């Protein structure tokens, strides 16, 4: 059966796409649409056409699997021009999402009708490219320059209700009567002439709009090529005829798609989907039902973890030892929800609905009703083993027992129970209700259905889950260790905290190692004995330079938490250089890259070697979603491929590091971690 069908309804041609799951604009769809437009214009009995889609959505974008392959005709730019050039009106009937190429198809139609819940967007920027089928040309003409800049550079969709006043939607249809309403609309406009063609409208440019937009988004767009190119294209073509503008758009598209950034962002797009697959667990594995979740600990992590489930409509039993801690934790959850409601992202009813699913208790036995229990207490093996020993006696048979440990041995925790097959790690990242990454740690005895259920739960609470093996720090924190170790060593050898951090921020990280230490707390993991000073960090902690919360850490902070270099820290560094007798040299930015970032790649290779990660792209996903690695560099392992593995090995050897066997083998054979 063809993915595009046509049906005459009186003198209206209804063109329908049925290309599940999202009606992607692959070659067969494009060919079918082109043939349908020819049919419309070649049949005198037809007066107008409606383009609509079966299934859950209008065209939700190009077929991304065609990227990098020879293009089959007609290309999308040719098709949209053909639709717009039709001598008879074409009406787009939009439901679901009209994204990317789908939005460009809608823009090429003469009229657009949509259900109120429909969304329009140009998300190409999230793949490091720009809309390449007239999106940068028709959207400014239809919706105005400001709306076009917002949609094309940020990639976030807007609702049909917001799209209507902007001119992107001509009419709203009933949620359940789109097909009939669209045919009625097509009948109404069948005789309209001249046809409203977006490409023939002028672009109205307000003074200073481009410079103002660049300025207000400078921080957000820092490091990214695509938003800058999109702004340039819209600005440079605003006064040009459509055909010339389309040529400039095409040149910009080709420049970006051939670049490293787009390759990196497309890599992450596919890597995220791959991460959900567990190599040795069949996709049809029967999952355990999760009707209620238990969370042990109502602190920052426990509260954040609970919110994920409450927001997904899953009831939570949260347990604390003291009433005061329980009240504080549930109060924070409510406060967080009310802050979201104040921003208009939730209604008051939704806040009460989420809070209504929460059962706070001091009674550990109440966890007996839960299907999944997540322990979220502090990082202490003895405490965790004691809790899992108690859970073993209380939890019902088949309940999944999870630890939110960020470093500790999940197998040792599981051994405190008589059911290690039901135990795994679920390492949430702070703040747990916001951060997308979830490391799911597979113990030696974790049952396949337990692992598959945890991955499914992650999807339900909108997390990006990656499977990790049992090793100290799993994937992300294990790779953080060499970075922090080398950053500290560089201070002793002549670098300053601000130099090391600057290199990381210029690389694209949200912050450097010392800024991160100040944010997290310099006192984390400190032994709390101010007389025992064994390193620089001890010296800072002993003086209560605990980071931002104290207004002083590796940096000094003003009342707005703005950092400045600290003379006291410079003194302490000098003291420790003297005490350790470390030889000084001029530390270059390149040395910082080699010693803090190349070492991360090396550790990632060791993780792969040991089978602690399923694939290199999983490591990239961890670092993108858990640690703020710049998405335009594609994660540490993809970045290493772009630098060249021989270069990475040479840099590691220069500084005397033990090079991973896998990394060396790939470098010598001209291989890559990804593809």
BELURLIN-V683349 format. One record per backbone hydrogen bond with DSSP energy under -1.0 kcal/mol. CO is the residue of the C=O (numbers start at 1). NH is the residue of the N-H. Records with the same first field share a line. If there is no record, write none. Layout:
CO->NH + NH
//
This chain:
3->18
5->16
7->14
9->12
11->47 + 48
12->9
13->50
14->7
15->52
16->5
17->54
19->23
22->60
24->26
26->30
27->31
28->32
29->33
30->34
31->35
32->36
33->37
34->38
35->39
36->40
37->41
38->42
43->46
48->13
49->91
50->15
51->93
52->17
59->99
61->25
62->64
63->66
64->67
66->69
75->79
76->80
77->81
78->82
79->83
80->84
81->85
83->86
89->49
90->110 + 111
91->51
92->113
94->115
95->58
96->119
98->121
99->102
100->104
101->105
102->106
103->107
104->108
105->109
111->92
112->170 + 171
113->94
114->173
115->118
118->160
119->98
120->158
121->100
123->126
124->127 + 129
125->128
134->137 + 138
135->139
138->142
139->143
144->148
145->149
146->150
147->151
148->152
149->153
150->154
151->155
158->120
159->163
160->164
163->168 + 169
164->167
171->114
174->177
177->181
178->182
179->183
180->184
181->185
182->186
183->187
184->188
185->189
189->192
195->197
197->200
198->201
206->209
208->212
209->213
210->214
211->215
212->216
213->217
215->218
217->221
221->224
225->229
226->230
227->231
228->232
229->233
230->234
231->235
232->236
233->237
237->240
241->245
242->246
243->247
244->248
245->249
246->250
247->251
248->252
249->253
250->254
251->255
252->256
253->257
254->258
256->259
259->263
260->264
261->265
262->266
263->267
264->268
265->269
266->270
267->271
268->272
270->274
271->275
274->277
278->281
282->285
292->371 + 372
293->317
294->374
295->319
296->376
299->303
300->304
301->305
302->306
303->307
304->308
305->309
306->310
307->311
309->314
310->313
315->293
316->359
317->295
318->361
319->297
322->326
323->327
324->328
325->329
326->330
327->331
328->332
329->333
330->334
331->335
332->336
333->337
334->338
335->339
336->340
337->341
338->342
339->343
340->345
341->344
347->351
348->352
349->353
350->354
351->355
352->356
354->357
355->358
357->316
359->318
361->320
363->366
364->367
365->368
366->369
367->370
371->400
372->294
373->402
374->296
375->404
378->380
380->384
381->385
382->386
383->387
384->388
385->389
386->390
387->391
388->392
390->394
391->395
396->399
400->373
401->424
402->375
403->426
407->473
409->413
410->414
411->415
413->416
414->417
419->422
420->423
421->447
422->401
424->403
425->441
426->428
427->439
431->434 + 435
436->464
438->466
439->427
440->468
441->425
447->451
448->452
449->453
450->454
451->455
452->456
453->457
454->458
455->459
456->460
457->461
458->463
459->462
464->438
466->440
468->442
471->474
473->478
475->479
476->480
477->481
480->484
481->485
482->486
483->487
484->488
485->489
486->490
487->491
488->492
489->493
490->495
493->585
496->500
497->501
498->502
499->503
500->504
501->505
502->506
503->507
504->509
512->516
513->517
514->518
515->519
516->520
517->521
518->548
521->524
523->526
529->532
535->539
536->540
537->541
538->542
539->543
540->545
541->544
544->546
546->522
547->550 + 552
548->551
551->557
552->547
555->553
556->564
558->561
562->558
564->556
566->570
567->571
568->572
569->573
570->574
571->575
572->576
573->577
574->578
575->579
576->580
577->581 + 582
588->592
589->593
590->594
591->595
592->596
593->597 + 598
597->601
598->602
599->603
600->604
601->605
602->606
603->607
604->608
605->609
606->610
607->612
608->611
612->469
615->619
616->620
617->621
618->622
619->623
620->624
621->625
622->626
623->629
630->633
631->634
635->639
636->640
637->641
638->642
639->643
640->644
644->648
645->649
646->650
647->651
648->652
649->653
650->654
652->657
653->656
660->664
661->665
662->666
663->667
664->668
665->669
666->671
//
